[in-house]
Each structure stands twice: as C-alpha cells, then as structure tokens.
Amino acid sequence: MTDPVTITAAVIVGLAVTRFTEGAAGEVGKKLVNQLWDTIAARFKGRKKAEAAIAQLEANQGQATEAQANLVRVLDGELFEDDGFRVQLEQLVQQIQAEAPARVQDVLVGVKGRNIRAKDVTAEAEAGSAVQQRVASDLEATEDVDLGNVSAKQ
C-alpha cells in the first residue's frame, strides 16, 4: 500500500522535541523544528490520547519519556496510513538535518602520558541531534592504559 518509511516516527519525534532544547541551532533550524512540531500537533488536534502526549511533552519541555513513546506509536500509524503526510514530515526532517551544524563530541582524544586511567566516562548525544562521536582515540601511553567503563550513546 505504501512505500517503506525512510525516516522513522522515532526520528521525527526526536527532532520535534528538540524544540525544547538547543538541539536545533540557528534561526532557520529553529523555525523548521517549530514547523515540524506544529505540523504534528495540528494533525492530532481532537485526538485525546495524542493531544495528551503532546501536552505532556510541552509541559515537561520534551522530557516525558512515556509521552514521547506514545506519540511515536500514534505517529507511526499515521505515517503508514497517509503517504502525503509522511512525505511532508520527511521533507521537513531533511531540511532540518541539512540546516543542522556538524557537531563533534570528543572524549579522551589525543591523551598522552605514562599511565592512562579513566573510569565511568560517558559521551551521550541528545535524541535527534546529529553528532560525530570519538571516544578514547589517539591515546599514547608508555606503560598502562586502563579505560574502565567507557560508553558512547546516541
């Protein structure tokens, strides 16, 4: 019935909630994110459960995991049912991604020393933000390297 969704509902909602953070840099990016949010909100106007999820996300500045998951579920069904709406959101997402500046997150990069020890290091990017992460690269030690618990999440 429909073409496969190339941009998932989770990605769309993740980008939409960056309206409450500094995830969309630049005026054009912020306007596009607000347009994405408004398009989603308008689509679900009058649908109690979806409106409740949107209201909860707004009240909690995007920090309502269950509401976000509920919105993803509802949006996923809508993307499957309405190709025109899916294409409209995909185009907005592509424009947002094109406007997003490249972000680089470097953690423990280029460290030089005799003994290198790191413990409980986490590099984490917000949902929807495009980030290139480098963790524990270009390390030079003349003796021991102990990195313990190191993780990178997106």
Helices and strands as residue ranges (DSSP letters): H 9-16, G 17-20, H 27-43, H 48-59, H 65-81, H 83-99, E 103-109, E 112-113, E 116-117, E 121-124, E 131-137, E 140-141, E 145-146, E 150-153
